[in-house]
Amino acid sequence: MSEAKAGAWSNEAPVTLEVLKICLQVKETIQAKIPVNCDDFIPHTFRSQLVAGTNYLVKVFIAGDECAHVWIFQDLPCNGGKLTVPDVQFPKKFDDPLNLPKK
């Protein structure tokens, strides 16, 4: 994972093995939030933020040139390390910036 100060978002970087494993653990949850068949499911790049746990924003190829921007939260290990998917932005294009959704 990229080195980041607590509370600050890291720069966008290629997906690491750790982030790939996290994405695969929540793949069904992500697919349930996307209204199309996920022909591909290829995590590509990510950003992270250390808070009371870790936020991940991951750009995932879904089908053709469509991507999803997935927000995954991993709780602290002392709290069980549970993974949740607060938001999935779809459809996105490859060159769309990887940012948190505006609520």
N, C-alpha and C positions, 0 to 999 in steps of 0.2 A: 504494500500500500504506500502511496506517496506520503511523504512527511508533511504534516500540516499542523498548525497551531490549533489548540482547542478553540472551537467556534468558527474558525476560518475554513472556507472551502479550498480544497486542493485544486491544482490545475488539472485540466482534462488529460488523461493518460490512457495508454492501452490497458485493457482488462488484464488483471493478474490472475493467477490460478486461484487465489483466495476468493476474489470477486466472482470468477466463473462458477466456483462451487456454490457460492451464495445464490447466484442467479438460478442455478439448476435446482436448488432446494425450494425456490418459490416459483418455479416455472408454471405450474398449474394455476396458481393464483394470478400470475401475470396474464396468462392466456385467457382466463375467465373474464378479464377486464378489457379485452380487445375484441371488437365486434367482427373480426375476420379470422379465417383459418390461418394459423401460424405455420406456413409452409417451411419457413426457416426459423430458427431461434438461435441467433448468434450474437452474444454480448460482444461489443466492439471496444468502446471506450467508457471511462467512468471518472467521476469526481467523488471525493469523500469529505466528510465533515465530522470531526470529533466533538461530541456533545456528551450527554449522559447516555452514552452508547455511540453508535456510528451511523450517520446517514450516508447512503450511497445514491448517486444519480448515475444510471447506466444507460448508454445508448445501445439498443438491441435491434439487430436486423430481424424483420418479421417476414416479409415477402417482397420479392422484387426490389424496388428502391425505397420501400416504406420501412420506417424505423419506429420504435417506441422509445420514449424516454421514461425510464422506470425509477421511481423513488423507493428505495428499500431502507428500512430502519432495522438495525441490529442492536438489541438491548445489551447492556453490560453483562459479562459472564456471571458476575455475582447475583444478577437478577434473572439468570436462566439463559441469556443470550438469544432470546426469541427473535425471529425474523418476521417483520410485517411489511406489507406493500401499501403505503398510504395513498399512492397515486400512480397512475399510468397515463402518460400523454400520448395519444395516437389519433391520427397519423402524423408522423414527423418525417422530414427528409434528412438525408445524410448530413447535409451542411447546416441544419438548424442548430443553434447554440444549445448546449446542454445546461439548462437552468431550471431551478425550481418553478413549479406552476405558480401563477399569481392567483391567489384565492380572494 
